[in-house]
Amino acid sequence: MTQRFISNWFKLIEYILASYLISTGLALIALLLSAGGETVHWIVKMVLAGILVFLFSLMYYNGNHSSMEARRMLIVWFPMFILLDIFVYIIIGGFSFKWFFVTHQPWSAVYLIFVFISPLFVSYMRD
């Protein structure tokens, strides 16, 4: 039981990192390619993050998981996306905290809502 629990958490973290890195990487490429088009960056990040979290949630639920797993997944998934955003954009990327969380607050809020809702949507779909 413990082995399965630990392997499920490792699989969950793997899916979190994969969805985050793919959506953020493509969004940063969109930011670099569009001349000052930060809106394009947020739209790409918002749509890709929502879709990828949904798809990876489907892959995670492919096994024998309950609806309790959706809540457990949210407890890990949502804060990890926020912490990874702080790490990638503010510490590595050199963007200011104000740029990410204040200036683009509506975009980042919608993006995080998509990340929050996707695992719940998959959970209700599976039940």
Secondary structure, DSSP 4 states (H G I P E B T S, - for coil): -HHHHHHHHHHHHHHHHHHHHHHHHHHHHHHHHSTT-HHHHHHHHHHHHHHHHHHHHHHHTTSS--HHHHHHHHHHHHHHHHHHHIIIIIIIS---HHIIIIITHHHHHHHHHHHHHHHHHHHHHH-
